[in-house]
């Protein structure tokens, strides 16, 4: 019966799970159909269809939020006013013209008065000027080329001269003086034959290995004229001068004859701009079909579309348009459409067969981005069941054969691109520092080669700035011996106005040096580049599927990239490429092609997109290069953990909603989870800031301190995500001010980009039927929403002070730029994990472990999240604690505990032993007084007896106060660090819960022993010295113990030692450390005491003498404890205690410092107390005997000498 019940229960569970799955699939399909219905109304259209502008504008205005409407209304009013004035001007001109015609028709010239004649002439002159002005404006609009704005409009930039404010005579004189003194190019023009042999301190020997031939065989190979003397060419002349133009008819015929065609042409051949125009002119856009062209970068899609629209003399957004992540600048009239490959992915969701396209061009296929590789498989399948679709694969490298084999042996059409030959040079020997080699090569080219600009390829912003500084410094040293050298960097985070400088013509008499990343290989074409310097390295993202870590590493480039770089030199003249590596390295160390992105990055977003397209069999999907199996499995596991896939691998409704966001799946889940926690507005802002995070803050080389300080001002408790939210909110409160960004070292362009991203994310959140809520005051819900998406990326602090990832137990570190770099909370969530110098967590936020069980109970179990740092240690001095320690698996921890127990036991035995032999110590005191002190008369003896009891009490009080102050100061220094586990300790810390229970009783025992044994002036000093040295030893051993293990761990990682070797080494160091203490305290005690007496005299008695000189020290009321001298004594104590804490927290050479400081603190109070009752004795004796001040000083000096002798004897 029970077996039958179990079967029934199992069957019911499976049925209910199947019902939930079917219900989820039904909701998913219903959601997808609703999305399809809303696509036309929700897509952001910039170029609107004719006749629908007013209706669409009204609809958009209703969607706009209140605050956004308040921001836009003033601008709309200004724009409306401008349009009204334009229309009014046209009406006034027409009215004036009609008025003149009426006058001429009604009244003849002779019947008019002179005044009427002047008025008619004035009207004619006004009409003539108005028409001439309109003709000039129209001519300017036709002849000038304007880049499109973000909204897709083409508006001419205002003339700079029109905006120039009027100048006074003084300001004009200052401007003239400044212009006469400013640096001008060509000021030091030199003859070509000038000798530069003495300029170069060091040089690089190059060897010419081969020549890359040019393709213009019919033309004379000579350098084209410089840009500043070139005549302006018309658009048609420019198009005819491109290498692709002679092959136009052959290309069109090949496209008609074949459905799939591989087009191979180098960068600059014109294939991106001209092929879509050829197809349009040949009728491929008839029947309302579209010619599509994908680009891997959004900037390329926008700029190329603007260029083609200009060449076709149409408005951007009509016949020619573009569609990128944030904008859709197309209309119903669009026939040539440029888009990013990611945008085409999105179109597959709504139009899987691409029915609206007649031709699809996959451009820049050689870059092998992730989206491009996926597009290969998708368009290949579509081409098989759509014979009418023409598919063109455009590549700039010699890898076209591979594309041809993938597309069923499609034919290859080759277009030449490089007009002139390029000579390749290699170094004779490898270069140790390729940045320095770049600088030397630039100067060699500049001083020995003919005119022509230089292009240098470097890996990133840091190397570009370093190379720029080195080059500027060497040019500055050479001074007037060198011709002008214009150094221009270009990288992603550089402001736009500085990036455009590389396209400006080179001034006469100067040479331009462009320091660029690999973006200049294909995406940028810079005129007048004749020389290329190639160090042979580039930065590359790599994803480790085993650890889940993404690494940004500098790697050698491929042979294809090297040839692509060399080809940049043969555009305008015969060029030269200087490779800073040997020919052997090129042949044997470089790969033939760059590893495709699909084989080295995370595939989560790509798998989610394919699942949304209905492609479930990813293993057998037709990839050009299949991704690693481990990476694919990790992506599926991640999507299942996020809830995007069910147990059968099918897409859930949550996954379908996530697929609508062009984001990483974890960030999409974070946005969807924000609805549950009522913070969707804030999380949308954080997601937008994360998308541009690397380019928000900038640090000018000359203002690094100011930039870092400004960045810290934005830090808020909780972590970096909340810091980014704070930055955006403050920028929003400043009314999106550019000046505010400048003052706070924030890039305004990146913030505008974040605002655009946020607008689109808000639109997508509304599209997937999310409720937009905001207004929470606490940040816990925001952090919970972030945790819901990024629970994969969690790390916790280990006992050793290092962070380890929760699942893979991988050692990681917080990035130095993080706001939590100094705080180190126990649990962290990070946005991404990158490897530069070591594994860094970027964009971290503090979380609580219980949140993981709340947002991901299927992924984390409570046992995994138990915080080992909070586990109770075995109780001390109890039978059960001893048994627990003995039964512990880790024997080393037991040895550590025993080491601590024996130390405390030794102190306790010493205290008890001294207490039991009090009388012997008193006798020793008397004997020492007789043998070592000078004879005293009866009056001195009586005074000594009178003050003996008070002196002993004061001395004991000082010593107890000393111990308490040292303990408190050190505890205050260490406890906050230990509370957050930031002190680099191994198994136990000086003041964690268990050790604190030992250390506090130890100090109490020692203080109690002082009180018990304080019966003579000799015994307690000896005891104090011994106890204080014991305290010093305890501090020293504990601090050393805290630093031994981190050093050993670091050394073990370098030497690859085993744990057993590590433990043996640790035990040996501890043994040597104890022996070292015994030796040190035997040798330095006397020297330290002599040193401390003199230093105590300088630090303390100097202050006392000043007080005595002003008669402000009431010596008869025991000076060490009145108000004024207490200030002195507290300051000295604080200074020494801080020094002790700083030394104790150091890992190098602090043992002697700690010993000296501890003994100095002891001697300080000891001498202070002696000084406190020496001076009253002397004053009373002087009053009684009527002695002079000179006798008083001599007597004081004699007593101090005896005191020093006494101390020396006791310590010996």
Secondary structure, DSSP 8 states (H G I E B T S, - for coil): -HHHHHHHHHHHHHHHHHHHHHHHHHHHHHHHHHHHHHHHHHS-BSS--TT-HHHHHHHHHHHS-HHHHHHHHHHHHHHHHHHHHHHHHHHHHHHHHHHHHHHHHHS-STTS-HHHHHHHHHHHHHHHHHHHHHHHHHHHHHH------TTS-------TGGG-----HHHHHHHHHHHHHS--TTTT---TT---TTT-SS---EEEEEEE--S--SS-------GGG-----HHHHHHHSTTGGGHHHHHHHHHH-SEEEEEE-TTSSHHHHHHHHHHHTTTT-TT-EEEEEESSHHHHHHHHHHHHHHHT--BTTTEEEE-SS-EE--TT--EEEEEHHHHHHHHHH-TT-TTEEEEEE-SGGG--HHHHHHHHHHHHHHHH-TT-EEEEEESSS-HHHHHHHTTS-EEEEE----S-EEEEEESS--S-HHHHHHHHHHHHHHHS-S-EEEEE-SSHHHHHHHHHHHHHHHHHHGGGS-EEEEEEE-TTS-HHHHGGGGS---TTEEEEEEE-GGGTTT---TTEEEEEE-SEEEEEEEETTTTEEEEEEEE--HHHHHHHHGGGSSSS-EEEEESS-HHHHHHTS-SS---GGGTS--HHHHHHHHHTT----TTS--SS---HHHHHHHHHHHHHHTSB-TTS-B-HHHHHHHTSSS-HHHHHHHHHHTTTT-HHHHHHHHHHHHTGGGTB---GGGHHHHHHHHHTT--TTBHHHHHHHHHHHHHHTTS-HHHHHHTTB-HHHHHHHHHHHHHHHHHHHHTT---------SHHHHHHHHHHHTTSEEEE-TTS-EEETTT--EEEE-TTSTTTTT--SEEEEEEEEESSSEEEEEEEE--HHHHHHH-TTT--TTTT--GGGS----TTSHHHHHHHHT-S-HHHHHHHHHHHHHHHHHHHHHHHHHHTHHHHHHHHHHHHHHHS----HHHHHHHHHHHHHHHHHHHHHHHHHHHHHHHHHHHHHHHHHHTT-S--SS--TTSHHHHHHHHHHHHHHHHHHHHHTTSTTHHHHHHHHHHHHHHHHHHHHHHHHHHHHHHHHHHHHHT--HHHHHHHHHHHHHHHHHHHHHHHHHHHHHHHHHHHHHHIIIIIHHHHHHHHTT---GGG-GGGSHHHHHHHHHHHHHHHHHHHHHHT-SSS-HHHHHHHHHHHHHHHHHHHHHHHHHHHHHHHHHHHT--HHHHHHHHHHHHHHHHHHHHHHH-
